[in-house]
Amino acid sequence: MEQSTKNVSSNIADRVVERISGAPSCAEPFPYLYLEDVFSSEFYTEMLEQIPSRDAYRRIADTGRAGNAYEQRLILNLKALDALPTAQRQFWQNLAGWFLGSEFASALIGKFHRTLAEAIGKDLRQLHYGAEGMLVKDLDGYQIGPHTDLKSRAISIMFYLPADNRHERHGTSLYIPRDPSFRSDGSRHFEFDAFEKVATMPYKANAMFGFPRTTASFHGVEPIREAGIERDVLLYILRWGD
């Protein structure tokens, strides 16, 4: 049974890497990738069935990650699953085994290698990195202004997990500053009116959006005003180490 689980996980990982590696990336307004049908339909259905209930999550404001901001964002780290029911815990632990592993990270670095090398200004082989994964629920009232993420973050990937495409307008949006020369170190989130929205990555079932961090990779989420909504996302973050 254990060997069978490993084989299934390997097949899933291989499919995701193949889909990402073979997909064309976009260059404007900054390098990014948007991809549909990431997982097989069977596995995606299982993912939806295994999404934990809201009470399994913590408000991001209570974790120290965002000060007192963003009370409508709930998170569950993939390395903190002990409180989940057995089936859910095993499912997400099996996924984390490849999701947070070196092969997946290497595939993403290879996909965005040129942009990362330019942004870091160093040979990427000289740098260490670490991956973090979490399940996210964004509730009615959530929004996050245009920002670029901190310099320590290399790549961000969002796997959208809705049951259908009714809420696709609530995807992550891409922005350019009204001052064309403006750049950011990622330490601040800005007001929407200082930027022009270029596009929104549709929040569609079994889709993903990802990008390498640069000083111009401005992204955010427009205010969500929809009672009862749970915007589910599987978030992947690759960080540079020392």
MOKATA-V573085 format. One record per helix or strand of 2 or more residues. SS is the DSSP state (A for helix, B for strand). FROM is the first residue (numbers start at 1). LEN is the number of residues. If there is no record, write none. Layout:
# MOKATA-V573085
SS FROM LEN
SS FROM LEN
This chain:
# MOKATA-V573085
A 2 21
B 32 5
A 41 9
A 54 3
B 58 2
A 60 3
B 73 5
A 86 14
A 102 10
A 113 8
A 124 3
B 129 11
B 144 4
B 153 8
A 168 3
B 173 5
A 192 3
B 195 6
B 207 6
B 219 3
B 230 11
